Each structure stands twice: as C-alpha cells, then as structure tokens.
Amino acid sequence: MARADRTRIRPLDRFRTTPVIAPLAGLSSMATRALLADLSAAYTAAHGLEVRFESIGGVDAARRVEAGEALDLVVLAAEAMERLLGAGHLRAGSLRPIADSPMFIASPEGHARPAVDTADALRQALLGARAIGYSTGPSGQALLKLLEYWGLRHALADRLRQSPAGVPVAKSVAQGDVDLGFQQLSELLGHGGLTILGPMPPGLEIVTRFTAAVAASSAEPATAQRVADDFASPRHDALRRRLGLASPAV
C-alpha cells in the first residue's frame, strides 16, 4: 500500500494566492532617516509590505554594505552609491535618485546671528567663530574643499570640529560646543537649542544627492526594486519639501 502523504495543509493556505514576503531590510545614512520612515510607512499602508530602515552614519553604512550584510535596500549619497555599485554590492540598473539635500548653517539659540548670506559675510563669520562644526559625510568634505579654495583651511584648522559618524552637527550647535554648524537642512530641522541662519550663499551651494538601490544580497530584488521606484516618485515631493529636502534635479 502506498505511504500516506503526511503533508498537512492549514485551512487558510488553500486560499492564499501570493507568497508572504518577510519585511524588507534597508540601510541608510542619517540625512534621509525621516523621509524613509514616512515613505516606508506609506508603502506599508498601501501595499501591506513592511519596509524597515536602519539609519546610521553614512561611512559605517557603506562599510556594512561592503561587508556583504543581508539587505534589500540601500540609501546613501550618490558618490558612495556609485562606489558600491562599481564594487558589485548593488544591483546594476537599480539606482534611483530620491532626494537632493542642501547644506544650511546654524548657530546656538540665543547667540548673536552672524550674516551668512553672501560669500564675504560667510568668510567673516567663519573667521570670527570660536569653533566650527561639520559632518563626516559628503557635505562636510565639500565644506573643507571650500575652505581650502579660500585659503582658510590652515588658519581655521584648530577651530574645526568634525562630528563623529552618526552624531548630528546639530547636537554640537545646541550644546554650544561650536558657534557655527554646517549640515544638511534635513538633519538640522526639529532640533531644539539652535537657530538656522540660512543656506549657503548664492554660488556656494552645497547639495548632496541621495540615491536608493537594491542590494546585491537581497533575496527579494524585484520587490525591493518596486519599493525604490515608489520612493523616487515625484508624488512624494511635498513630503520631501516638508522635511527640508528637494526633488532630485534632472
């Protein structure tokens, strides 16, 4: 006699038409943390698929991707993403720009507000600052290049304070550890104890583009790509603006 089939079918299984997909895992830098949280929640509400992002310092995030961590989505500055793509850590053709992030300038709340609206005014504000805060990310590196171009890098060397990876410049500003803090607006908004002085002067704008892509290690690349495509949609532009970001310029 043939051996009985020991497979048991649960009552609901016979009605299931699509497989259940585990939550997608994403990794990003801090600048897009709020945006990705809102986009992920909206995607879950619309499609029933949970997307979980961990936001940390961009340098550390890139290292984890390079180490081959099991991930579905990665969101980092465009330059870092191009390096990861070239090294085979991201799926070819999956990159989607999701936001442009402008650098702004902040000072401690209650302190005098130096003018920073022109190149000359910003130069004088820098020379008059006791300490200057900047980030480990691409915006911080762009600021250092500007100081080098102005010939101020050596003169200000003892006053430059780089925040550790994952620690916002806003914290140093709010604590009064620096007189001027330079960081992306999205990371300054919502922090108490500081005054946002404005963007970089005309002609000196520093804008970081953030890109989403499917990790090479993803077990659900097609699904992850649909999420990346959704996050890049212009229908989220109002949300980007509310969070201090902009739609990626063509």
Backbone hydrogen bonds, N-H to C=O, Kabsch-Sander energy under -0.5 kcal/mol:
donor,donor_aa,acceptor,acceptor_aa,energy
10,R,8,R,-0.6
13,D,10,R,-1.0
14,R,10,R,-0.8
15,F,12,L,-1.4
16,R,12,L,-0.5
16,R,13,D,-1.1
21,I,19,P,-0.5
24,L,50,E,-2.4
26,G,24,L,-0.5
26,G,52,R,-3.3
27,L,73,L,-1.8
28,S,54,E,-2.5
29,S,75,V,-1.2
30,M,56,I,-0.5
32,T,29,S,-0.8
33,R,30,M,-1.8
36,L,32,T,-2.9
37,A,33,R,-2.0
38,D,34,A,-2.1
39,L,35,L,-2.7
40,S,36,L,-2.5
41,A,37,A,-2.0
42,A,38,D,-2.2
43,Y,39,L,-2.4
44,T,40,S,-2.5
45,A,41,A,-2.2
46,A,42,A,-2.0
47,H,43,Y,-2.7
48,G,44,T,-2.6
50,E,48,G,-0.5
52,R,24,L,-3.1
53,F,51,V,-0.6
54,E,26,G,-2.2
55,S,53,F,-0.5
56,I,28,S,-2.6
56,I,54,E,-0.5
61,A,57,G,-2.5
62,A,58,G,-2.4
63,R,59,V,-1.8
64,R,60,D,-1.9
65,V,61,A,-2.0
66,E,62,A,-2.5
67,A,63,R,-1.6
68,G,65,V,-1.7
69,E,64,R,-1.8
71,L,69,E,-0.7
72,D,25,A,-3.2
73,L,25,A,-2.0
74,V,213,A,-2.3
75,V,27,L,-2.4
76,L,211,T,-1.5
78,A,209,R,-2.8
81,M,77,A,-2.2
82,E,78,A,-2.3
83,R,79,E,-1.7
84,L,80,A,-2.3
85,L,81,M,-2.6
86,G,82,E,-2.4
87,A,83,R,-1.5
88,G,85,L,-1.6
89,H,84,L,-2.7
90,L,84,L,-0.6
91,R,214,V,-2.9
94,S,91,R,-1.8
96,R,212,A,-2.9
98,I,210,F,-2.7
99,A,210,F,-1.4
100,D,246,A,-2.7
101,S,208,T,-3.1
103,M,206,I,-2.6
104,F,183,Q,-3.0
105,I,198,G,-2.7
106,A,181,G,-2.4
107,S,195,T,-2.4
109,E,193,G,-1.9
111,H,108,P,-1.8
122,L,118,T,-2.5
123,R,119,A,-2.3
124,Q,120,D,-2.1
125,A,121,A,-2.3
126,L,122,L,-2.4
127,L,123,R,-2.2
128,G,124,Q,-1.7
129,A,125,A,-0.6
129,A,126,L,-0.9
132,I,159,R,-3.2
133,G,180,L,-3.3
134,Y,161,R,-1.9
141,Q,137,G,-1.7
142,A,138,P,-2.1
143,L,139,S,-1.8
144,L,140,G,-2.0
145,K,141,Q,-1.8
146,L,142,A,-1.8
147,L,143,L,-2.3
148,E,144,L,-2.2
149,Y,145,K,-2.3
150,W,146,L,-2.2
151,G,147,L,-0.6
151,G,148,E,-0.8
152,L,147,L,-2.9
153,R,147,L,-1.0
156,L,152,L,-2.3
157,A,154,H,-0.8
159,R,156,L,-2.1
160,L,156,L,-0.8
160,L,157,A,-0.8
161,R,132,I,-3.3
163,S,134,Y,-2.6
163,S,161,R,-0.6
167,V,164,P,-2.4
171,K,168,P,-1.2
172,S,168,P,-0.8
173,V,169,V,-2.1
174,A,170,A,-2.9
175,Q,171,K,-1.9
176,G,173,V,-1.5
177,D,172,S,-2.1
178,V,172,S,-1.1
179,D,131,A,-2.3
180,L,131,A,-1.4
181,G,106,A,-2.8
182,F,133,G,-2.5
183,Q,104,F,-1.8
183,Q,181,G,-0.5
185,L,102,P,-2.6
187,E,184,Q,-1.7
188,L,184,Q,-0.8
188,L,185,L,-1.1
189,L,185,L,-2.4
191,H,188,L,-1.6
192,G,190,G,-0.5
195,T,107,S,-3.3
197,L,105,I,-2.3
197,L,195,T,-0.7
198,G,105,I,-1.2
200,M,103,M,-1.1
204,L,201,P,-2.4
207,V,205,E,-0.5
208,T,101,S,-2.7
209,R,207,V,-0.5
210,F,99,A,-3.2
211,T,76,L,-2.7
212,A,96,R,-3.2
213,A,74,V,-1.9
215,A,72,D,-1.8
216,A,89,H,-2.5
218,S,215,A,-1.8
224,A,220,E,-2.7
225,Q,221,P,-2.2
226,R,222,A,-1.7
227,V,223,T,-1.7
228,A,224,A,-2.4
229,D,225,Q,-2.6
230,D,226,R,-2.0
231,F,227,V,-2.6
232,A,228,A,-1.5
233,S,230,D,-1.4
236,H,233,S,-1.7
237,D,234,P,-1.9
240,R,236,H,-2.1
241,R,237,D,-2.5
242,R,238,A,-2.0
243,L,239,L,-1.4
243,L,240,R,-0.6
244,G,241,R,-1.7
245,L,240,R,-3.0
246,A,100,D,-2.3
